[in-house]
Amino acid sequence: MTTLLETGGTLSISSYNLEMYNTGTTAWDELVGETTPFTDLTYTKTGLTVGTDYIFRLRAKNIHGFGPYTSEVTIRADEVPAQINTVTTEISSTNVIIKWT
């Protein structure tokens, strides 16, 4: 039997399934693409907590079903800035100059 892969053919992707690991339930939560087709190549996840690690995985679907998941990707939400180290002030005539590092 000859397959499309062997003859160089390709099949259209009908959906991408993106999931995020839920540490509270120790299960994967669907973000997009398993129950409703999602064909965009980007996704924005909102409502993340600063300084928390999030784990994602992704897979594609064609007419034969879903392929395997990608390797898991761990992403840390942006961190808040560190505390400012040194604040100094100086008076110049009727002005105050405030400097920090």
C-alpha positions in Angstrom: 0.0 0.0 0.0 1.4 3.4 -1.0 0.7 6.3 1.4 0.6 10.0 0.7 3.7 10.5 2.7 5.6 8.0 0.4 4.4 9.8 -2.7 5.2 13.3 -1.4 1.6 14.4 -0.9 0.3 16.5 2.0 -3.0 16.8 3.7 -4.5 20.1 4.9 -4.5 20.8 8.7 -8.1 21.2 9.8 -7.4 22.2 13.4 -4.7 22.8 16.0 -5.4 21.7 19.5 -3.6 23.7 22.2 -3.8 22.6 25.9 -2.5 24.0 29.1 -1.6 21.8 32.1 -3.8 22.6 35.2 -1.8 22.0 38.3 -5.0 22.2 40.5 -6.6 19.2 38.8 -3.4 17.6 37.4 -5.2 17.4 34.0 -4.8 19.1 30.6 -7.3 21.8 29.8 -8.3 22.5 26.2 -7.6 26.1 25.2 -8.6 25.7 21.6 -9.0 23.2 18.8 -10.3 19.9 20.1 -14.0 20.5 20.3 -14.1 23.4 17.8 -11.7 23.7 14.9 -9.0 26.3 15.3 -6.6 27.0 12.4 -4.9 30.2 13.5 -1.1 29.9 14.0 -1.1 32.1 17.2 -3.1 32.2 20.4 -3.1 34.7 23.3 -3.7 33.3 26.7 -4.9 36.0 29.1 -5.3 36.0 32.9 -2.0 34.6 33.8 -0.4 35.2 37.2 3.0 36.9 37.3 5.9 34.7 38.4 3.9 31.4 37.7 5.1 28.7 35.4 2.6 27.4 32.8 2.9 24.3 30.7 1.5 24.0 27.2 1.3 21.3 24.4 0.0 21.4 20.9 -1.0 18.9 18.2 -2.4 19.1 14.6 -5.4 17.4 13.0 -6.1 16.4 9.4 -8.8 14.1 7.9 -7.2 11.1 9.6 -7.4 12.6 13.1 -5.0 14.2 15.6 -1.2 13.7 15.4 1.0 13.4 18.5 1.5 16.2 20.9 4.6 18.4 20.7 7.0 18.3 23.6 5.7 20.2 26.6 6.8 23.9 26.7 7.1 25.6 30.1 6.6 29.4 30.1 6.9 31.8 33.1 4.6 34.8 33.0 6.5 38.0 33.0 8.0 39.0 36.3 7.4 42.3 38.1 10.5 44.6 38.2 12.9 44.2 41.1 12.9 46.8 43.8 14.7 50.0 42.9 18.1 49.9 44.7 19.1 53.5 45.4 17.0 56.7 45.3 18.8 60.0 45.8 17.6 63.6 45.8 19.3 66.9 45.4 18.1 70.4 45.4 18.9 72.7 42.6 17.6 76.2 43.2 13.8 75.7 43.5 13.8 72.2 42.0 14.3 68.8 43.4 16.2 66.2 41.3 15.3 62.6 42.0 17.7 59.9 40.7 17.5 56.1 41.0 19.4 53.0 39.8 
